[in-house]
Amino acid sequence: MRLFHVSCESASVEDCIEEFTSRIDKVLSGSGCYIKSAELNLTFGAFMHLSAGLLVDPSTPGGRVVAKYSTGRSREKAIEGVLAEINPLIENAEVVAFKFGTYTTPVTRRTYAVGVVAYNLPMKPATQISDTADRRKLLAHVLSLFEYNPKVLNISELARVFGVSRDTIYYDIQQILKEKK
């Protein structure tokens, strides 16, 4: 497990979202880390401040944090715009945390809505995993949950689920334990 914190502050909503997105992508290293928990903060004033504290499992991919903004003549319209951008991204995902906020500029009366969501992409069902690397990654994760004790696994059932031979599962476990050392 690892803890990460990403923070951004700017007088411009657009610049803050862009900088935050760039920083969070670096932390999650492209493919993302599984997000166990997240604390998201969003404040407005003279500056917009956006931050995320994340507890992640770097050995498992799939975690994402996305921040979007929209403008509108009213708060409701601005929020509808943000939801229209975020909802397609999180369909079938495991949402860990989310935060929404609105801000109306004093002079132009322009209303901004900002939404930030931390989520994990759905994992492929075992029956759809045909790649050796994906199968081993999943097996490694399961083994890590049981402190790398292969005796707790039902090899025949794993072979059936993955559609491979028992020998393949034994070999995969052997390679995982060898790499762990």
N, C-alpha and C positions, 0 to 999 in steps of 0.2 A: 504494500500500500504506500501511497505517496500523497502528500498534501501540496496543493498549488494555490497560489493567489494571483489573480490578474486584475488590474485596476486601470482605469482610464478616466481622464477628466479633460473637458474642453468647453469652450464657449459655444461651439458649434455641435449640434446634435449629430449631423452627418459625419463630422470628423471624429467624434467620440466613438460612434458605432464602428467606423472603419478601422480606427486604431485598436479598439477592443477586439474586433474580429481577427485582426492580424496577430495580436498577442495571444489570443486563446488558441489559434491554429498552431502556433509555435509550441505552446505548452502541451497540446494534445498530439503533436507530431503527425499531422496528416490523417492517419487512419483512426486516431482517437484512442483513448484508454477508457475502459469501463468505469463509469462514474457511480461510485457507491452512494455518495451524498454530495449536496451542493448547497451553498448559501449565496443567494444573489441579492445585490443591493443596487438600487437605482434612485438617485436624487436629482432634483432640479433646483436651480437658483440662478445666480449669475453664471454658473458653470453647471454642466451636466456631469454627473459622476456615475460611473457604471463599474461594478466590481463583481467578481465571482471567486468564492473559495470552494475548492474542489477536493474531495477525497477520492482518489482514483486507484484502480488496479491496472498498472501498466502492462501486465502480462495478457490481458484480454482486450481486444479491440472493440470498437463500436460506439464509444462515447462522443457526444457532440454538444457544443454550446452555441446557440445561434441568437443573434441580436438583430432586430429589424425595427424600422421606424416608418411612420406614415404621417401625412399631414391631412388636415380637413378643416371644414368650417366649424365643426363642433367636435367635442370630445368623442361622442359616439361614432361619428364618421371616421375620425382618425383611428380609433381602436378597431373598427371594422376593417380598415385597411391593413393594420398589423396582423390581425387574425387571419385575413385572407392570404397573407404571405407565410405565416408560421404553420397553420393547420396542415397544409399538404406535406410539410417536412416531418411532422410528428405522427402522421398516420401510422398506426400499428407499432409505434415506438413506446418504450418505457420512459415516461416523463419522471424525472427525479425532482426538479424544482422549476418554478417559473415566477416571473415578476412582470407587471405592467405598470406604466405610469404615463401621465399626460402633463403637458406644460403649454401654456398659452403665453406668447410673447406680449409684453405690455404695450408696445407701440403699434405693431402691425396686426395684433390680435390673431396671429397665425397659431393654430393649435397643432402640437406634435404629440403623437402617441409612440411610446417605445415599449417593445416587448422583448424579453430575454428568456430563453428556455434552455435548461440542461436536460439532456435525454440520452438514452442508449438505443441504438438501432436494434431491431429484432434479430436474434440469431437464427441462422438457417436450421431447419429441422435436421436431425442426424441423417435421415434418409436422403436428404438433398446434398450431403457432403460427399463428394467423390474425389476430391483432391487430397493427396497424402498429407500435405502441410496443414490443411484445415482440420483433417481428422486428428492429427497429432496435437494440434493446438487445443482442440476440444478435450482430448484425452489428458493432456498435460494439466489443463485447468481442473478436471475432475480429480486427477491424482493429487494435485496441490490441496484440494479440499480435504483429502484423507491423508495428509502428511506423507504423500508419496508411498503409500502402502498398497501395492498392486493386489494383495490378497483379498481386498474388499470388493474387487471388481468381478463381475460375472462375465468371463471371457466369451462364452458361447453367445450370450445375449448381445454383447457388444458387436461380435462378428455378424450376427443376424441383422442388427440395426444398421450397421454401416455397409452391409452387403459384401463383406470380405471374409477371408478365412480366419480361423482361430490363430493360425501361425502368423498372419499379418498383424493381428492385434498384439500378440506376444512380442513380435519384432518391434512394433511401434512403442510399446511400453519399455522394452529394453533400450531403445534409442533415447527415449525421454529421460529415463533414469541416468543414462550415460551422460547426456547433455547437462543434467542438473548438477553433476559433481563438479 
